[in-house]
Amino acid sequence: MKKYSRLVWIFVALLVVSALYRLIPNRPWGFAPQIAIAMFSGSMVKDKRLSFLLPLGSMFLSDLIFQVLFSMGVGATPGFYDGQWMNYILFTGLTVVGWFVSERKPLQIFIGALFGPVLYFLASNSSTWAAGLGWHRPHTWAGFAQAMEDGVPFFKGSLYATLIFSVVLYGGYALLTRRRQAVAHAHARG
């Protein structure tokens, strides 16, 4: 029961973070918590099958909210679009990266928070270019270079967001764990 209680709290935290970031006005392109969520889930959820469910579920919920707002004429960005499935595959891979990040080692968290956006940038821009999506850059070296350049504004936002949301997720979890341990210790002392 304790195992599932922890999982529920982690899932709720991820959903709250994935919903609240939308309130940030004029956030930069690519500024989203999904990379941090995927890595956090990979490192925190011990059942590897369930570790995929959390980031993919938060991403689907996020895309659904975007789609509803777009359909209502409130948002300018659709939640679902051609090539969207590739993002789900990439976030699955980022969850695997999280398997190698210990929630107790700040240096590993920092390296993961740098590595995740770089990996996502390279994989998403390469796959978009290869599939002929996005701005339909030609399948030449110059076209590939242009596709990489096209992604730079998204990369910057992604990097900042991953660093910030990693601090929020891992730091928040560490604080809650310490508090829970202090309360348990206080009760034990009686």
N, CA, C and O of each residue as an XYZ file, in Angstrom:
760
protein
N       0.826     -1.198      0.000
C       0.000      0.000      0.000
C       0.866      1.257      0.000
O       0.577      2.218     -0.713
N       1.944      1.243      0.815
C       2.835      2.393      0.889
C       3.458      2.689     -0.471
O       3.627      3.849     -0.845
N       3.801      1.620     -1.216
C       4.396      1.771     -2.537
C       3.451      2.527     -3.471
O       3.881      3.415     -4.207
N       2.175      2.177     -3.440
C       1.212      2.820     -4.323
C       0.857      4.222     -3.851
O       0.541      5.081     -4.673
N       0.901      4.470     -2.559
C       0.664      5.810     -2.032
C       1.729      6.766     -2.565
O       1.415      7.875     -2.997
N       2.982      6.336     -2.533
C       4.078      7.148     -3.063
C       3.875      7.412     -4.549
O       4.076      8.531     -5.020
N       3.480      6.388     -5.277
C       3.253      6.506     -6.710
C       2.127      7.500     -7.010
O       2.235      8.302     -7.938
N       1.064      7.447     -6.236
C      -0.062      8.375     -6.432
C       0.398      9.805     -6.187
O       0.059     10.703     -6.958
N       1.170     10.028     -5.116
C       1.655     11.381     -4.834
C       2.573     11.899     -5.938
O       2.496     13.067     -6.318
N       3.424     11.044     -6.439
C       4.307     11.443     -7.535
C       3.479     11.793     -8.766
O       3.741     12.798     -9.428
N       2.486     10.971     -9.073
C       1.639     11.217    -10.236
C       0.885     12.534    -10.094
O       0.818     13.312    -11.045
N       0.320     12.791     -8.924
C      -0.403     14.043     -8.682
C       0.544     15.234     -8.849
O       0.182     16.234     -9.469
N       1.762     15.126     -8.292
C       2.733     16.216     -8.414
C       3.071     16.487     -9.876
O       3.163     17.643    -10.288
N       3.255     15.434    -10.656
C       3.583     15.608    -12.075
C       2.429     16.256    -12.830
O       2.649     17.113    -13.685
N       1.218     15.856    -12.521
C       0.059     16.454    -13.190
C      -0.087     17.931    -12.825
O      -0.393     18.758    -13.684
N       0.131     18.255    -11.564
C       0.035     19.656    -11.137
C       1.097     20.492    -11.836
O       0.801     21.575    -12.342
N       2.328     19.999    -11.868
C       3.413     20.736    -12.531
C       3.115     20.893    -14.020
O       3.325     21.967    -14.583
N       2.629     19.831    -14.662
C       2.379     19.907    -16.105
C       1.223     20.846    -16.426
O       1.149     21.373    -17.535
N       0.323     21.062    -15.475
C      -0.781     21.994    -15.706
C      -0.395     23.427    -15.341
O      -0.755     24.360    -16.058
N       0.323     23.615    -14.253
C       0.628     24.957    -13.769
C       1.597     25.740    -14.641
O       1.536     26.969    -14.676
N       2.482     25.059    -15.339
C       3.457     25.809    -16.135
C       2.776     26.629    -17.226
O       3.345     27.604    -17.717
N       1.570     26.240    -17.606
C       0.834     26.982    -18.633
C       0.453     28.385    -18.163
O       0.138     29.250    -18.979
N       0.482     28.610    -16.857
C       0.129     29.919    -16.319
C       1.257     30.935    -16.450
O       1.054     32.126    -16.213
N       2.429     30.475    -16.821
C       3.575     31.373    -16.968
C       3.356     32.222    -18.222
O       3.354     31.696    -19.335
N       3.173     33.526    -18.046
C       2.920     34.371    -19.222
C       4.159     34.527    -20.097
O       5.279     34.620    -19.596
N       3.946     34.554    -21.379
C       5.024     34.765    -22.363
C       6.226     33.852    -22.144
O       7.372     34.274    -22.304
N       5.966     32.622    -21.784
C       7.089     31.696    -21.558
C       7.792     31.455    -22.892
O       7.166     31.508    -23.951
N       9.094     31.191    -22.831
C       9.843     30.975    -24.076
C       9.390     29.698    -24.785
O       8.827     28.797    -24.163
N       9.639     29.633    -26.082
C       9.346     28.420    -26.843
C      10.069     27.256    -26.197
O      11.221     27.388    -25.785
N       9.410     26.134    -26.108
C      10.026     24.934    -25.556
C      10.069     24.894    -24.042
O      10.539     23.914    -23.464
N       9.586     25.940    -23.389
C       9.616     25.976    -21.928
C       8.459     25.140    -21.395
O       7.324     25.605    -21.294
N       8.777     23.900    -21.059
C       7.772     22.951    -20.591
C       8.441     21.966    -19.634
O       9.647     21.737    -19.728
N       7.677     21.389    -18.725
C       8.271     20.504    -17.725
C       8.452     19.054    -18.163
O       8.962     18.248    -17.385
N       8.053     18.699    -19.374
C       7.984     17.289    -19.745
C       9.317     16.542    -19.686
O       9.330     15.374    -19.296
N      10.419     17.156    -20.052
C      11.704     16.454    -19.977
C      12.048     16.167    -18.522
O      12.452     15.054    -18.185
N      11.892     17.160    -17.665
C      12.156     16.953    -16.237
C      11.204     15.906    -15.661
O      11.613     15.077    -14.848
N       9.946     15.938    -16.074
C       8.969     14.969    -15.590
C       9.367     13.557    -16.015
O       9.300     12.625    -15.213
N       9.775     13.397    -17.259
C      10.160     12.068    -17.747
C      11.358     11.533    -16.964
O      11.366     10.373    -16.554
N      12.357     12.369    -16.761
C      13.541     11.908    -16.042
C      13.234     11.674    -14.565
O      13.719     10.704    -13.982
N      12.444     12.538    -13.960
C      12.047     12.376    -12.563
C      11.280     11.069    -12.383
O      11.533     10.312    -11.446
N      10.360     10.822    -13.275
C       9.582      9.587    -13.207
C      10.481      8.367    -13.360
O      10.340      7.388    -12.626
N      11.404      8.428    -14.312
C      12.323      7.314    -14.512
C      13.181      7.033    -13.299
O      13.482      5.876    -13.004
N      13.579      8.081    -12.589
C      14.448      7.870    -11.433
C      13.679      7.565    -10.148
O      14.220      6.927     -9.244
N      12.432      8.008    -10.055
C      11.686      7.856     -8.809
C      10.775      6.629     -8.758
O      10.592      6.031     -7.698
N      10.215      6.264     -9.885
C       9.249      5.163     -9.903
C      10.019      3.871    -10.134
O      10.590      3.646    -11.201
N      10.018      3.046     -9.125
C      10.832      1.818     -9.184
C      10.271      0.782    -10.146
O      11.037      0.004    -10.713
N       8.964      0.748    -10.345
C       8.361     -0.164    -11.324
C       8.565      0.473    -12.699
O       7.885      1.438    -13.049
N       9.494     -0.066    -13.469
C       9.896      0.546    -14.736
C       8.729      0.700    -15.702
O       8.677      1.670    -16.458
N       7.795     -0.242    -15.688
C       6.639     -0.114    -16.594
C       5.796      1.101    -16.232
O       5.332      1.824    -17.113
N       5.600      1.324    -14.938
C       4.811      2.468    -14.499
C       5.557      3.787    -14.687
O       4.935      4.842    -14.813
N       6.884      3.729    -14.705
C       7.644      4.968    -14.876
C       7.341      5.623    -16.226
O       7.460      6.841    -16.359
N       6.952      4.833    -17.222
C       6.575      5.396    -18.523
C       5.191      6.027    -18.473
O       4.929      7.019    -19.153
N       4.316      5.454    -17.675
C       2.934      5.916    -17.617
C       2.834      7.362    -17.146
O       2.038      8.137    -17.678
N       3.630      7.722    -16.161
C       3.515      9.055    -15.582
C       3.860     10.178    -16.564
O       3.045     11.085    -16.733
N       5.020     10.161    -17.215
C       5.301     11.270    -18.141
C       4.398     11.240    -19.369
O       3.993     12.291    -19.866
N       4.080     10.049    -19.862
C       3.211      9.980    -21.038
C       1.804     10.433    -20.688
O       1.141     11.089    -21.491
N       1.347     10.086    -19.495
C       0.026     10.546    -19.044
C      -0.018     12.051    -18.869
O      -0.988     12.698    -19.265
N       1.038     12.620    -18.271
C       1.054     14.076    -18.086
C       1.163     14.786    -19.433
O       0.579     15.851    -19.630
N       1.917     14.187    -20.361
C       2.037     14.787    -21.685
C       0.714     14.727    -22.438
O       0.320     15.696    -23.086
N       0.028     13.586    -22.352
C      -1.263     13.464    -23.022
C      -2.257     14.464    -22.439
O      -2.991     15.110    -23.186
N      -2.288     14.598    -21.115
C      -3.180     15.559    -20.481
C      -2.844     16.974    -20.938
O      -3.737     17.768    -21.236
N      -1.566     17.278    -20.989
C      -1.106     18.584    -21.450
C      -1.543     18.838    -22.897
O      -2.054     19.913    -23.215
N      -1.342     17.849    -23.769
C      -1.744     17.981    -25.176
C      -3.259     18.135    -25.299
O      -3.747     18.895    -26.136
N      -3.987     17.416    -24.468
C      -5.445     17.495    -24.487
C      -5.918     18.892    -24.092
O      -6.828     19.442    -24.712
N      -5.297     19.462    -23.060
C      -5.648     20.830    -22.639
C      -5.348     21.812    -23.762
O      -6.168     22.680    -24.064
N      -4.169     21.680    -24.388
C      -3.828     22.549    -25.512
C      -4.863     22.416    -26.624
O      -5.291     23.417    -27.198
N      -5.268     21.182    -26.930
C      -6.223     20.950    -28.009
C      -7.584     21.559    -27.697
O      -8.207     22.164    -28.570
N      -8.046     21.406    -26.471
C      -9.337     21.976    -26.072
C      -9.286     23.498    -26.177
O     -10.205     24.117    -26.713
N      -8.213     24.101    -25.664
C      -8.081     25.563    -25.746
C      -8.009     26.023    -27.202
O      -8.593     27.045    -27.560
N      -7.297     25.273    -28.035
C      -7.197     25.599    -29.459
C      -8.564     25.488    -30.131
O      -8.943     26.355    -30.918
N      -9.298     24.427    -29.824
C     -10.624     24.214    -30.421
C     -11.614     25.287    -29.994
O     -12.525     25.632    -30.747
N     -11.438     25.815    -28.792
C     -12.322     26.877    -28.294
C     -11.910     28.253    -28.807
O     -12.604     29.239    -28.560
N     -10.789     28.325    -29.519
C     -10.310     29.608    -30.025
C      -9.559     30.420    -28.990
O      -9.257     31.591    -29.221
N      -9.252     29.812    -27.847
C      -8.549     30.507    -26.774
C      -7.039     30.403    -26.947
O      -6.311     31.353    -26.661
N      -6.569     29.252    -27.414
C      -5.139     29.042    -27.597
C      -4.765     29.048    -29.064
O      -5.580     28.734    -29.931
N      -3.522     29.409    -29.328
C      -3.044     29.474    -30.718
C      -2.337     28.199    -31.155
O      -2.039     28.028    -32.337
N      -2.066     27.300    -30.208
C      -1.302     26.099    -30.514
C      -2.165     24.861    -30.328
O      -2.732     24.659    -29.254
N      -2.272     24.024    -31.366
C      -3.042     22.780    -31.185
C      -2.265     21.795    -30.310
O      -1.036     21.829    -30.259
N      -2.987     20.936    -29.639
C      -2.341     19.927    -28.809
C      -1.910     18.717    -29.608
O      -0.913     18.074    -29.281
N      -2.653     18.404    -30.653
C      -2.358     17.228    -31.464
C      -2.077     17.673    -32.896
O      -2.822     18.474    -33.460
N      -1.018     17.158    -33.472
C      -0.589     17.575    -34.808
C       0.216     16.454    -35.453
O       0.575     15.480    -34.791
N       0.495     16.593    -36.733
C       1.295     15.594    -37.444
C       2.655     15.430    -36.766
O       3.306     16.410    -36.404
N       3.057     14.213    -36.606
C       4.351     13.944    -36.005
C       4.348     13.939    -34.485
O       5.392     13.730    -33.866
N       3.197     14.165    -33.879
C       3.100     14.207    -32.410
C       3.556     12.895    -31.773
O       4.134     12.897    -30.686
N       3.299     11.803    -32.435
C       3.680     10.487    -31.901
C       5.177     10.407    -31.628
O       5.605      9.680    -30.731
N       5.982     11.152    -32.398
C       7.428     11.128    -32.190
C       7.796     11.694    -30.816
O       8.724     11.205    -30.172
N       7.079     12.712    -30.373
C       7.341     13.263    -29.041
C       7.116     12.215    -27.959
O       7.875     12.130    -26.994
N       6.065     11.421    -28.129
C       5.780     10.382    -27.136
C       6.909      9.348    -27.101
O       7.283      8.878    -26.026
N       7.440      9.002    -28.239
C       8.566      8.068    -28.287
C       9.795      8.689    -27.623
O      10.489      8.029    -26.851
N      10.055      9.949    -27.924
C      11.222     10.616    -27.348
C      11.111     10.735    -25.826
O      12.102     10.557    -25.117
N       9.922     11.031    -25.325
C       9.758     11.137    -23.877
C       9.849      9.778    -23.198
O      10.223      9.691    -22.029
N       9.512      8.733    -23.916
C       9.738      7.382    -23.398
C      11.239      7.160    -23.224
O      11.678      6.619    -22.210
N      12.017      7.578    -24.213
C      13.480      7.463    -24.121
C      14.054      8.294    -22.989
O      14.998      7.864    -22.325
N      13.504      9.470    -22.759
C      13.980     10.317    -21.664
C      13.650      9.709    -20.304
O      14.369      9.931    -19.330
N      12.571      8.948    -20.241
C      12.255      8.232    -19.004
C      13.337      7.199    -18.715
O      13.732      7.008    -17.565
N      13.809      6.540    -19.757
C      14.901      5.575    -19.593
C      16.160      6.288    -19.092
O      16.880      5.742    -18.257
N      16.434      7.487    -19.585
C      17.579      8.260    -19.084
C      17.435      8.446    -17.576
O      18.417      8.353    -16.839
N      16.214      8.709    -17.119
C      15.960      8.895    -15.689
C      16.289      7.674    -14.849
O      16.572      7.808    -13.658
N      16.260      6.483    -15.445
C      16.618      5.271    -14.700
C      18.041      5.350    -14.166
O      18.376      4.701    -13.175
N      18.876      6.146    -14.823
C      20.288      6.237    -14.457
C      20.605      7.480    -13.622
O      21.769      7.796    -13.378
N      19.554      8.177    -13.187
C      19.722      9.367    -12.361
C      19.227      9.040    -10.950
O      18.066      8.676    -10.763
N      20.100      9.170     -9.978
C      19.722      8.926     -8.593
C      19.131     10.195     -7.991
O      19.708     11.277     -8.094
N      17.970     10.042     -7.361
C      17.328     11.209     -6.757
C      18.114     11.739     -5.562
O      17.810     12.816     -5.049
N      19.109     11.002     -5.122
C      19.911     11.398     -3.958
C      21.241     12.047     -4.343
O      22.009     12.447     -3.469
N      21.513     12.152     -5.629
C      22.804     12.686     -6.066
C      22.597     13.930     -6.940
O      22.295     13.819     -8.129
N      22.763     15.115     -6.335
C      22.534     16.363     -7.077
C      23.343     16.481     -8.370
O      22.851     17.034     -9.355
N      24.563     15.975     -8.379
C      25.373     16.064     -9.593
C      24.744     15.238    -10.720
O      24.709     15.685    -11.867
N      24.256     14.056    -10.408
C      23.578     13.240    -11.420
C      22.316     13.930    -11.923
O      22.014     13.888    -13.116
N      21.588     14.558    -11.022
C      20.373     15.277    -11.418
C      20.741     16.417    -12.366
O      20.095     16.605    -13.396
N      21.775     17.173    -12.017
C      22.218     18.287    -12.853
C      22.674     17.803    -14.234
O      22.298     18.378    -15.255
N      23.485     16.745    -14.257
C      23.953     16.209    -15.542
C      22.764     15.711    -16.364
O      22.706     15.949    -17.571
N      21.818     15.024    -15.723
C      20.614     14.565    -16.420
C      19.807     15.732    -16.967
O      19.276     15.665    -18.075
N      19.716     16.825    -16.167
C      18.953     18.004    -16.597
C      19.622     18.713    -17.772
O      18.953     19.430    -18.516
N      20.912     18.531    -17.951
C      21.605     19.065    -19.127
C      21.510     18.090    -20.303
O      21.260     18.495    -21.438
N      21.710     16.807    -20.020
C      21.732     15.779    -21.051
C      20.353     15.596    -21.701
O      20.266     15.432    -22.918
N      19.286     15.623    -20.913
C      17.934     15.402    -21.433
C      17.556     16.374    -22.548
O      17.147     15.931    -23.621
N      17.679     17.687    -22.330
C      17.343     18.626    -23.401
C      18.233     18.502    -24.632
O      17.763     18.671    -25.758
N      19.521     18.206    -24.424
C      20.422     18.039    -25.568
C      19.989     16.827    -26.390
O      19.895     16.903    -27.615
N      19.729     15.715    -25.715
C      19.271     14.509    -26.396
C      17.956     14.754    -27.128
O      17.789     14.346    -28.278
N      17.023     15.425    -26.450
C      15.724     15.711    -27.071
C      15.895     16.624    -28.286
O      15.282     16.392    -29.328
N      16.718     17.650    -28.158
C      16.971     18.580    -29.258
C      17.496     17.843    -30.484
O      16.974     17.998    -31.587
N      18.534     17.041    -30.276
C      19.137     16.321    -31.404
C      18.158     15.324    -32.023
O      18.028     15.260    -33.246
N      17.473     14.551    -31.189
C      16.566     13.523    -31.703
C      15.326     14.126    -32.352
O      14.900     13.665    -33.412
N      14.741     15.147    -31.734
C      13.502     15.706    -32.301
C      13.766     16.468    -33.594
O      12.992     16.357    -34.544
N      14.847     17.239    -33.643
C      15.129     17.988    -34.868
C      15.582     17.071    -35.997
O      15.232     17.287    -37.157
N      16.359     16.050    -35.658
C      16.789     15.088    -36.687
C      15.601     14.328    -37.249
O      15.486     14.157    -38.462
N      14.709     13.866    -36.361
C      13.558     13.089    -36.840
C      12.568     13.963    -37.604
O      11.969     13.511    -38.580
N      12.393     15.203    -37.172
C      11.508     16.125    -37.897
C      12.056     16.386    -39.294
O      11.309     16.376    -40.272
N      13.341     16.616    -39.380
C      13.992     16.847    -40.679
C      13.875     15.601    -41.557
O      13.520     15.702    -42.731
N      14.172     14.425    -40.992
C      14.146     13.177    -41.763
C      12.744     12.851    -42.275
O      12.588     12.307    -43.368
N      11.725     13.187    -41.479
C      10.341     12.886    -41.868
C       9.751     13.959    -42.780
O       8.639     13.800    -43.284
N      10.476     15.032    -42.992
C       9.966     16.101    -43.853
C       8.886     16.935    -43.189
O       8.079     17.565    -43.872
N       8.862     16.945    -41.852
C       7.868     17.733    -41.117
C       8.430     19.116    -40.822
O       9.490     19.482    -41.329
N       7.736     19.864    -40.021
C       8.210     21.200    -39.652
C       8.209     22.121    -40.855
O       7.193     22.273    -41.532
N       9.346     22.729    -41.116
C       9.450     23.674    -42.232
C       9.909     22.999    -43.516
O      10.302     23.678    -44.465
N       9.864     21.690    -43.558
C      10.185     20.905    -44.770
C      11.551     21.283    -45.354
O      11.670     21.618    -46.533
N      12.554     21.221    -44.514
C      13.904     21.522    -44.975
C      14.366     20.413    -45.927
O      14.020     19.248    -45.729
N      15.151     20.767    -46.966
C      15.595     19.755    -47.932
C      16.495     18.706    -47.278
O      17.169     18.977    -46.283
N      16.491     17.514    -47.851
C      17.306     16.420    -47.325
C      18.737     16.525    -47.853
O      19.220     15.678    -48.604
N      19.384     17.599    -47.424
C      20.786     17.858    -47.740
C      21.477     18.230    -46.430
O      20.817     18.441    -45.413
N      22.794     18.308    -46.460
C      23.518     18.727    -45.268
C      23.079     20.133    -44.845
O      22.900     20.396    -43.656
N      22.907     21.027    -45.809
C      22.461     22.392    -45.503
C      21.057     22.379    -44.905
O      20.764     23.141    -43.983
N      20.191     21.515    -45.429
C      18.840     21.393    -44.890
C      18.852     20.876    -43.461
O      18.091     21.343    -42.613
N      19.724     19.907    -43.200
C      19.864     19.370    -41.840
C      20.354     20.459    -40.883
O      19.821     20.627    -39.787
N      21.383     21.196    -41.321
C      21.918     22.281    -40.490
C      20.841     23.325    -40.210
O      20.749     23.845    -39.098
N      20.025     23.631    -41.222
C      18.945     24.605    -41.034
C      17.895     24.069    -40.064
O      17.361     24.825    -39.252
N      17.593     22.766    -40.140
C      16.634     22.160    -39.214
C      17.139     22.244    -37.772
O      16.367     22.482    -36.842
N      18.444     22.045    -37.605
C      19.030     22.178    -36.262
C      18.933     23.625    -35.785
O      18.596     23.883    -34.630
N      19.226     24.543    -36.661
C      19.142     25.965    -36.312
C      17.708     26.366    -35.973
O      17.476     27.169    -35.070
N      16.750     25.802    -36.705
C      15.333     26.089    -36.433
C      14.953     25.745    -35.000
O      14.092     26.393    -34.407
N      15.598     24.724    -34.448
C      15.244     24.257    -33.114
C      15.911     24.988    -31.967
O      15.574     24.745    -30.808
N      16.856     25.882    -32.260
C      17.601     26.549    -31.190
C      16.689     27.319    -30.225
O      16.882     27.192    -29.016
N      15.711     28.106    -30.682
C      14.848     28.793    -29.710
C      14.112     27.814    -28.786
O      13.916     28.106    -27.607
N      13.711     26.671    -29.311
C      13.046     25.666    -28.489
C      14.034     25.048    -27.501
O      13.683     24.757    -26.357
N      15.274     24.851    -27.957
C      16.289     24.242    -27.100
C      16.566     25.103    -25.879
O      16.647     24.590    -24.763
N      16.709     26.395    -26.080
C      16.995     27.283    -24.949
C      15.891     27.195    -23.908
O      16.172     27.043    -22.719
N      14.643     27.287    -24.339
C      13.518     27.181    -23.406
C      13.473     25.825    -22.729
O      13.181     25.722    -21.538
N      13.762     24.794    -23.493
C      13.765     23.432    -22.972
C      14.844     23.241    -21.911
O      14.607     22.614    -20.879
N      16.016     23.779    -22.170
C      17.119     23.668    -21.218
C      16.783     24.387    -19.911
O      16.937     23.820    -18.829
N      16.326     25.631    -20.014
C      15.967     26.389    -18.813
C      14.852     25.690    -18.044
O      14.921     25.553    -16.822
N      13.832     25.252    -18.760
C      12.701     24.595    -18.107
C      13.126     23.313    -17.409
O      12.701     23.043    -16.286
N      13.960     22.527    -18.068
C      14.384     21.262    -17.471
C      15.198     21.504    -16.208
O      15.031     20.795    -15.215
N      16.067     22.491    -16.237
C      16.837     22.817    -15.037
C      15.912     23.288    -13.913
O      16.031     22.830    -12.776
N      15.003     24.190    -14.227
C      14.089     24.731    -13.210
C      13.157     23.651    -12.672
O      13.020     23.495    -11.458
N      12.517     22.906    -13.568
C      11.561     21.903    -13.110
C      12.256     20.721    -12.437
O      11.645     20.051    -11.604
N      13.503     20.451    -12.773
C      14.241     19.414    -12.052
C      14.462     19.836    -10.601
O      14.322     19.026     -9.685
N      14.807     21.105    -10.398
C      14.962     21.619     -9.034
C      13.629     21.509     -8.287
O      13.591     21.071     -7.137
N      12.542     21.908     -8.946
C      11.221     21.854     -8.309
C      10.839     20.418     -7.960
O      10.429     20.144     -6.832
N      10.971     19.503     -8.915
C      10.540     18.125     -8.691
C      11.452     17.389     -7.707
O      10.982     16.861     -6.700
N      12.746     17.357     -7.998
C      13.663     16.627     -7.116
C      13.800     17.327     -5.765
O      13.818     16.673     -4.722
N      13.896     18.659     -5.786
C      14.011     19.406     -4.533
C      12.754     19.291     -3.691
O      12.823     19.098     -2.477
N      11.595     19.411     -4.347
C      10.334     19.263     -3.624
C      10.194     17.880     -3.018
O       9.744     17.730     -1.882
N      10.579     16.884     -3.774
C      10.509     15.513     -3.259
C      11.455     15.326     -2.076
O      11.093     14.686     -1.089
N      12.665     15.880     -2.169
C      13.627     15.762     -1.066
C      13.103     16.450      0.188
O      13.238     15.916      1.289
N      12.513     17.618      0.033
C      11.954     18.324      1.183
C      10.801     17.547      1.811
O      10.723     17.433      3.034
N       9.918     17.020      0.990
C       8.795     16.235      1.513
C       9.287     14.972      2.213
O       8.745     14.579      3.246
N      10.308     14.340      1.652
C      10.857     13.130      2.262
C      11.478     13.450      3.613
O      11.274     12.714      4.578
N      12.232     14.537      3.691
C      12.839     14.933      4.971
C      11.775     15.252      6.008
O      11.891     14.873      7.173
N      10.737     15.953      5.569
C       9.655     16.302      6.495
C       8.956     15.050      7.000
O       8.674     14.925      8.192
N       8.680     14.130      6.094
C       8.010     12.887      6.473
C       8.890     12.084      7.441
O       8.383     11.495      8.396
N      10.189     12.060      7.199
C      11.104     11.347      8.091
C      11.174     12.022      9.463
O      11.240     11.345     10.489
N      11.160     13.350      9.478
C      11.196     14.083     10.757
C       9.931     13.805     11.555
O      10.001     13.604     12.768
N       8.783     13.790     10.900
C       7.520     13.499     11.574
C       7.527     12.068     12.105
O       7.111     11.833     13.239
N       7.992     11.112     11.307
C       8.065      9.717     11.729
C       9.018      9.570     12.913
O       8.737      8.827     13.853
N      10.147     10.281     12.862
C      11.119     10.230     13.948
C      10.512     10.829     15.234
O      10.705     10.286     16.322
N       9.792     11.930     15.103
C       9.148     12.564     16.245
C       8.095     11.647     16.865
O       7.982     11.570     18.088
N       7.331     10.960     16.034
C       6.321     10.025     16.541
C       6.981      8.834     17.236
O       6.473      8.334     18.240
N       8.110      8.385     16.699
C       8.817      7.248     17.290
C       9.382      7.589     18.670
O       9.447      6.741     19.559
N       9.782      8.836     18.823
C      10.348      9.270     20.102
C       9.257      9.488     21.143
O       9.491      9.429     22.351
N       8.067      9.741     20.633
C       6.895      9.741     21.387
C       6.377     10.671     22.278
O       5.303     10.456     22.840
